[in-house]
């Protein structure tokens, strides 16, 4: 079952809803200040002159409080909210860039390990790596094969020992884990689904690192790489996209 990517309108609406949820107290205060200001102006313009003169001091105080509150809110929003938006964008962009760089290095390590495992049809050049970074391209390069030196098996068999490629993959998984930790610890994730995905990802990466190399121990690592690079998992089937990149983008 393939999940549909949210449209720009849906993403903007979700971001607006998230902002309202985070700032509900501020928006409630703004509403109170607006009602106080509007009510005072209406009273000053609608009430008879004798009543206006009678309640003028109170209405003027209410008007001053209301307008001051609105001005303070606008200043607060410009300074606080915009800074937070820029901070969120910066953290997400850094996490996304770190993930893409690490994924590129993992793709190179997978290709090199596959070549050592007997794949003579693979070349560790730029075009092959770029192809491996797409879900369709990776699947075309590594699916199929029945022998130990064919398909994805050639790579899997190389993960039974702490080879140079294994160490390179684990190192880049640690880099991804640190990027995810920074994104989570920044407390800037509004999307519950993306948050849960990133928390589960962090736990999976820690488990892979703890397992180490070995025929059985590396099965989680190999399964993780296959699912990420092909955009496939046991629950949803073919997603058609990189689930980690999608989670970081939607965070």
C-alpha positions as CSV (number, residue, x, y, z in Angstrom):
1,X,0.0,0.0,0.0
2,X,1.6,3.2,-1.2
3,X,1.1,6.3,1.0
4,X,0.3,9.5,-0.9
5,X,2.6,12.4,-0.5
6,X,1.0,15.5,1.0
7,X,0.3,18.4,-1.3
8,X,1.8,21.9,-0.7
9,X,-1.6,23.1,0.4
10,X,-1.9,20.2,2.9
11,X,1.6,20.8,4.2
12,X,1.0,24.5,4.6
13,X,-2.3,23.8,6.4
14,X,-0.7,21.2,8.7
15,X,2.1,23.7,9.5
16,X,-0.5,26.4,10.4
17,X,-2.4,24.0,12.6
18,X,0.8,23.0,14.3
19,X,1.6,26.6,14.9
20,X,-1.8,27.3,16.5
21,X,-1.5,24.2,18.7
22,X,1.9,25.3,19.9
23,X,0.8,28.9,20.5
24,X,-2.7,28.4,21.7
25,X,-2.2,30.5,24.8
26,X,-0.7,33.4,22.8
27,X,-3.5,33.3,20.2
28,X,-6.1,33.2,23.0
29,X,-4.4,36.3,24.6
30,X,-4.5,38.1,21.2
31,X,-8.2,37.3,20.9
32,X,-8.8,38.8,24.3
33,X,-6.8,41.9,23.4
34,X,-8.7,42.3,20.1
35,X,-12.1,41.9,21.8
36,X,-11.0,44.5,24.4
37,X,-9.9,46.9,21.8
38,X,-12.9,46.4,19.5
39,X,-15.4,46.6,22.4
40,X,-13.8,49.8,23.6
41,X,-13.9,51.4,20.2
42,X,-17.5,50.3,19.6
43,X,-18.6,51.7,23.0
44,X,-16.9,55.0,22.4
45,X,-18.6,55.4,19.0
46,X,-22.0,54.0,19.8
47,X,-22.8,55.1,23.4
48,X,-24.5,58.5,23.9
49,X,-22.3,61.4,24.8
50,X,-23.4,61.4,28.4
51,X,-22.6,57.7,28.9
52,X,-19.3,58.1,27.0
53,X,-18.3,60.9,29.4
54,X,-19.2,58.8,32.3
55,X,-17.3,55.7,31.2
56,X,-14.6,57.4,29.3
57,X,-11.8,56.8,31.8
58,X,-12.5,53.0,31.9
59,X,-12.9,52.7,28.2
60,X,-9.7,54.6,27.5
61,X,-7.9,52.3,29.9
62,X,-9.4,49.2,28.2
63,X,-8.5,50.6,24.8
64,X,-4.9,51.3,25.9
65,X,-4.5,47.8,27.3
66,X,-6.0,46.2,24.2
67,X,-3.9,48.1,21.7
68,X,-0.7,47.6,23.8
69,X,-1.4,43.9,23.9
70,X,-1.9,43.7,20.2
71,X,1.3,45.6,19.5
72,X,3.2,43.4,22.0
73,X,1.8,40.2,20.3
74,X,2.9,41.4,16.9
75,X,6.4,42.1,18.2
76,X,6.5,38.8,20.0
77,X,5.4,36.9,16.9
78,X,7.9,38.6,14.6
79,X,10.8,38.1,17.0
80,X,9.9,34.7,18.5
81,X,7.9,32.8,15.9
82,X,10.1,33.8,12.9
83,X,13.3,32.9,14.8
84,X,11.8,29.5,15.7
85,X,10.8,28.9,12.0
86,X,14.4,29.7,10.9
87,X,15.8,27.5,13.6
88,X,13.5,24.6,12.6
89,X,14.4,25.0,8.9
90,X,18.1,25.1,9.8
91,X,18.0,22.0,11.9
92,X,16.0,20.1,9.3
93,X,18.2,21.1,6.5
94,X,21.4,20.2,8.4
95,X,19.8,16.8,9.3
96,X,18.7,16.2,5.7
97,X,22.1,17.1,4.3
98,X,23.9,14.8,6.8
99,X,21.5,12.0,6.0
100,X,22.0,12.4,2.2
101,X,25.8,12.4,2.6
102,X,25.8,9.4,4.8
103,X,23.4,7.5,2.4
104,X,25.7,8.3,-0.5
105,X,28.7,6.8,1.4
106,X,26.6,3.7,2.4
107,X,25.6,3.2,-1.2
108,X,29.3,3.2,-2.2
109,X,30.1,0.8,0.5
110,X,27.3,-1.6,-0.5
111,X,28.6,-1.6,-4.1
112,X,32.2,-2.2,-3.1
113,X,31.2,-5.0,-0.7
114,X,29.1,-6.6,-3.5
115,X,32.0,-6.5,-5.8
116,X,34.2,-8.2,-3.2
117,X,31.4,-10.7,-2.8
118,X,31.6,-11.7,-6.5
119,X,29.5,-9.1,-8.4
120,X,31.5,-8.5,-11.5
121,X,28.6,-6.5,-13.2
122,X,28.9,-3.5,-10.8
123,X,31.2,-0.6,-11.1
124,X,31.7,1.9,-8.2
125,X,31.4,5.0,-10.4
126,X,29.3,8.1,-10.0
127,X,26.5,7.0,-12.3
128,X,26.1,3.7,-10.5
129,X,26.1,5.3,-7.1
130,X,23.5,7.9,-8.2
131,X,21.4,5.1,-9.6
132,X,21.6,3.2,-6.3
133,X,20.4,6.3,-4.4
134,X,17.0,6.0,-6.1
135,X,14.5,3.3,-5.0
136,X,13.9,2.0,-8.5
137,X,17.6,2.1,-9.4
138,X,18.7,0.2,-6.2
139,X,16.1,-2.4,-6.7
140,X,17.1,-3.0,-10.3
141,X,20.8,-3.3,-9.3
142,X,20.4,-5.7,-6.4
143,X,17.1,-7.6,-6.7
144,X,17.1,-11.2,-8.0
145,X,19.9,-13.7,-8.0
146,X,20.0,-17.1,-6.3
147,X,23.7,-17.7,-5.8
148,X,25.9,-16.2,-3.1
149,X,27.7,-14.0,-5.6
150,X,24.5,-12.6,-7.2
151,X,22.0,-9.8,-6.4
152,X,21.9,-8.6,-2.8
153,X,23.4,-11.9,-1.5
154,X,26.9,-10.8,-2.5
155,X,26.6,-7.8,-0.2
156,X,24.9,-9.7,2.7
157,X,27.7,-12.3,2.8
158,X,30.3,-9.6,3.2
159,X,28.6,-8.4,6.4
160,X,29.4,-11.6,8.2
161,X,32.8,-10.2,9.2
162,X,33.9,-6.7,10.3
163,X,35.1,-5.7,6.9
164,X,36.2,-2.2,5.9
165,X,32.8,-1.8,4.1
166,X,30.9,-3.0,7.3
167,X,32.8,-0.4,9.4
168,X,32.1,2.3,6.9
169,X,28.4,1.5,6.9
170,X,28.2,1.5,10.7
171,X,30.1,4.8,10.9
172,X,27.6,6.4,8.5
173,X,24.6,4.9,10.4
174,X,26.1,6.6,13.5
175,X,26.2,9.9,11.6
176,X,22.5,9.4,10.7
177,X,21.7,8.6,14.3
178,X,23.4,11.7,15.6
179,X,21.5,13.9,13.0
180,X,18.2,12.3,14.1
181,X,19.1,12.8,17.8
182,X,19.7,16.5,17.1
183,X,16.4,16.8,15.3
184,X,14.5,15.1,18.1
185,X,16.3,16.9,20.9
186,X,15.6,20.3,19.3
187,X,11.9,19.8,20.2
188,X,10.8,21.2,16.9
189,X,8.9,18.2,15.4
190,X,5.2,18.9,15.0
191,X,4.2,15.8,13.0
192,X,3.5,12.9,15.3
193,X,4.0,10.3,12.6
194,X,7.4,11.7,11.6
195,X,8.4,11.9,15.3
196,X,7.5,8.3,15.9
197,X,9.3,7.2,12.7
198,X,12.5,9.0,13.8
199,X,12.3,7.6,17.3
200,X,12.0,4.1,15.9
201,X,14.8,4.8,13.5
202,X,17.1,5.9,16.3
203,X,16.3,2.7,18.3
204,X,16.9,0.5,15.2
205,X,20.3,2.2,14.5
206,X,21.4,1.6,18.1
207,X,20.3,-2.1,17.8
208,X,22.3,-2.5,14.6
209,X,25.4,-1.0,16.2
210,X,25.0,-3.3,19.2
211,X,24.5,-6.4,17.2
212,X,27.9,-6.1,15.4
213,X,29.0,-8.2,12.4
214,X,28.1,-11.8,11.9
215,X,25.9,-14.1,9.7
216,X,22.9,-13.7,12.0
217,X,23.9,-10.5,13.7
218,X,24.0,-8.5,10.5
219,X,20.6,-9.6,9.2
220,X,19.0,-6.5,10.8
221,X,21.5,-4.2,9.1
222,X,21.0,-5.8,5.7
223,X,17.2,-5.7,6.1
224,X,17.4,-2.1,7.2
225,X,19.5,-1.1,4.1
226,X,17.2,-3.0,1.8
227,X,14.0,-1.3,3.2
228,X,15.5,2.2,3.1
229,X,17.1,2.0,-0.3
230,X,14.2,0.3,-2.0
231,X,11.4,2.1,-0.1
232,X,9.8,-1.1,1.0
233,X,8.8,-2.6,4.4
234,X,6.9,-5.6,5.6
235,X,3.9,-3.6,6.8
236,X,3.1,-1.2,3.9
237,X,4.9,-3.0,1.1
238,X,6.3,-0.8,-1.6
239,X,6.3,2.8,-0.5
240,X,8.0,4.2,-3.6
241,X,10.1,6.6,-1.5
242,X,12.9,6.7,1.1
243,X,11.0,6.6,4.4
244,X,13.8,8.3,6.4
245,X,14.1,11.3,4.1
246,X,10.3,11.6,4.1
247,X,10.3,11.6,7.9
248,X,13.0,14.2,8.1
249,X,11.2,16.4,5.5
250,X,7.9,16.1,7.4
251,X,9.4,16.7,10.8
